[in-house]
Amino acid sequence: EIISSRTMLPLRFISENLGCSIVWVDATKTITITYES
C-alpha cells in the first residue's frame, strides 16, 4: 500500500522471509523481532 508517497509493507511478511521471529505483546502493545544467525 502506498500512503503519502511511502510504500507500506506488512512487517510480519518481510521479517519472516528474512528468517526472523516476531512476538506481539498485547499488554504493552510492542513488537519484538528476533534474528538468530
Buried (B, 14 or more C-beta within 10 A) or exposed (E): EEEEEEEEEEEEEEBEEEEBEEEEEEEEEEEEBEEEE
